[in-house]
Amino acid sequence: MSSTRDWLLEDSPTSRWQANAGRAYRVFTALLRNPLSVVGGVIILVLVLTAIFAPWLAPYSATGQDLANRLAPPSGAHWMGTDELGRDIFSRVIWGSQITLTIVGLVALISAPLGLLVGALSGYFGGWVDRILMGFTDIFLSMPKLILALAFVAALGPGINNAIIAIAITSWPAYARIARAETLTIRHSEFIAAVQLQGASPLRVIVQHILPLCTSSMIIRVTLDMAGVILTAAGLGFIGLGAQPPLPEWGAMISRGRTFILDQWWVATMPGFAIIIVSLGFCFLGDGLRDVLDPKSEGK
C-alpha cells in the first residue's frame, strides 16, 4: 500500500498514466479533507445507487393505485405516506431518482461539451469568429434561464425529453464564456507556440491542448450548476411542462400535493425534501471541487 501511494505521489512520473493517476489521487485525498465535500459526495453516491437499484429498493409500484389507502399519513407500511391515488410516496421518490439522474446526466453531456467547444473556438480564433459566437452566446445569456426554458418547452411540447433539450439549450452559454476566458489566457502561451511551430493544425491545438486545460473549470461549473438544473426540471414539472403523469418526477409530485398541503402535508413535502437534499449534495461537492481544482487555491 505504501509503495502504491509513493508511486502515485512521485514528483517525476514516468508516464502519462502515472501522472493522471497521481493527480486523481491528490484530488480525492484533498476532497476527503473537506467535510462538506464528503457529505456532498455521499449524497450523490446515494442518489446514483438509489437510481440503479430502484426496482429492489422500492417496496411498492411507482404507479400502482390503492384508493382504499389514499392520503394515508407516514407509517410503518408507508414510510412517507400515500398520495391522493393511494400510491406510496417513498416508492415514487425512489423511482423519481432515476428521472432526476437522467435529466442531470443528459443536460451535462449535451450542454458542457457544446459550451466548451464554442468557447474554445471563439477564444482561439478571435476576430469575426469571436464576435459571431459570443454575440450568439450573449443573446442566450441576456434572458433568464427558466423563462427561456419555458419558451423552448412551450414550443417543443411538454415531456421529459423536450425538457432536457430545453434545459441543455439554456445551460451551454455559461460554459462557453468560461471556456473562452480560459482559452484567451493560454492561446499565446509558449507551449502553444511550440506546438504550432511543429505544424499542428488549429483543430489539433484546440482538441489536444486547449480543451484538456479547460476541463477542470468546466467540471467545477457543471457540478455547481446541477442544483440549478434539478430546480429548473422540477419547476417545469411543477407547471406541467416537464415529465408527464404518471411518471414520478419530483416537481410534478409537489404540484399534485399542493392541493393537500394544509391537511396532508407529506404529499408535497417528501419530494420537496428530496430536491433540497440532492441539490445541496451537488452544491457541497461543487464547492469542494472548486477548492481542489482551482489553481489559485493550491497554495491556501
HELIX and SHEET records of a PDB file:
HELIX    1   1 SER A    2  LEU A    8  1                                   7    
HELIX    2   2 ARG A   16  LEU A   32  1                                  17    
HELIX    3   3 PRO A   35  ILE A   52  1                                  18    
HELIX    4   4 ALA A   54  LEU A   57  1                                   4    
HELIX    5   5 LEU A   67  ASN A   69  5                                   3    
HELIX    6   6 ILE A   89  PHE A  125  1                                  37    
HELIX    7   7 GLY A  127  LEU A  141  1                                  15    
HELIX    8   8 LYS A  145  LEU A  156  1                                  12    
HELIX    9   9 ILE A  160  ILE A  186  1                                  27    
HELIX   10  10 GLU A  190  LEU A  197  1                                   8    
HELIX   11  11 PRO A  202  VAL A  205  1                                   4    
HELIX   12  12 ILE A  206  ILE A  210  3                                   5    
HELIX   13  13 LEU A  211  PHE A  238  1                                  28    
HELIX   14  14 TRP A  250  GLY A  257  1                                   8    
HELIX   15  15 ARG A  258  PHE A  260  5                                   3    
HELIX   16  16 TRP A  266  LEU A  293  1                                  28    
HELIX   17  17 PRO A  295  SER A  297  5                                   3    
END                                                                             
